[in-house]
Amino acid sequence: MLSFIRQALGMGSTAPAPLTAPRYVDLGGNQFQFALPEDFSRDMPAEPLVTQLNVDDASRFTPPNHGLLLQRWWDIKQPGWFGKNLGTIMLSINVLPKPQNTEQLLDDSPYGLHDRLGFMLMLNQVLYERYPDSRIFKDGEPPLYSPSAFVFMLGAKLQSGFRNQTANQQQWTRYDVSGPEALIIANYAIPLTPGCFLEASFHYSPNRHIPPRLFGDIAFEKMRPVIESFAIQYKADNPMQAVVGGQWLEQTPDQVLQQHETVIGPRLFGEQSYRGMLEHRALLLE
């Protein structure tokens, strides 16, 4: 009886809803596997999962839906019958084409998705194409959407706002976007073929007057098993398996930037700032 009352009042466990049997999507012979909790929002009807998609010609995946595989919503509330509604999560999973290198931050060569630095440069361009006003401060106000910085200079180092996310011994790249009303968009990307990549985007949106920390503690924990379930069984002749399941597991985005800092530093921050960074580093080593 006591445990029943504790559950009704939201005093019991806050464990996430159990995941269902894995879902499989055939992406040109590459099998993408993941699992989801089934307690979807009843207010947001969703299309059936795309279970097969030819990715040989990724250029045909154009906006707004690109190669949309799935879109689902969950309502997040406090535990118990009388738990408060806290907000909503939306998940979309897309196959996206590799864009042409129009940013040309380091050079004008095409992005190589097998190369971690090239992949990060491409994601940086994708973010700023998606949020074109994110670099503009109007009347001293920050932009509505602010993506993770591909690279920034912090003291004596180059560092990245991108992060590793390992799932089933494969390295995904995580990059976040902060938006209005405490919205957080957490993106996870991985190369699929030399011409396209897979992106899973989680939109975490707390309701008004709900502390973001209260919402986030429950929402992030609910989606954690979903992210951990991601796995791609690449075709035997697909070179990306050796990349995401091999060398990418050995380096963080920060380490990738530091490996190439003699090119990135002067090119993106200027010779004077780069020399100042090296001098700062030398002083720290004395």
Salt bridges, closest charged atoms under 4 A:
GLU38 OE2 - ARG23 NH2 2.62
ASP39 OD2 - LYS222 NZ 2.75
GLU103 OE1 - ARG135 NH2 2.93
ASP176 OD1 - ARG174 NE 2.84
GLU181 OE2 - ARG208 NH2 3.74
GLU199 OE1 - ARG130 NH2 3.12
ASP217 OD1 - ARG213 NE 3.20
GLU221 OE2 - ARG224 NH2 2.58
GLU228 OE2 - ARG224 NH1 3.24
ASP254 OD1 - ARG163 NH1 3.66
GLU261 OE1 - ARG281 NH2 2.90
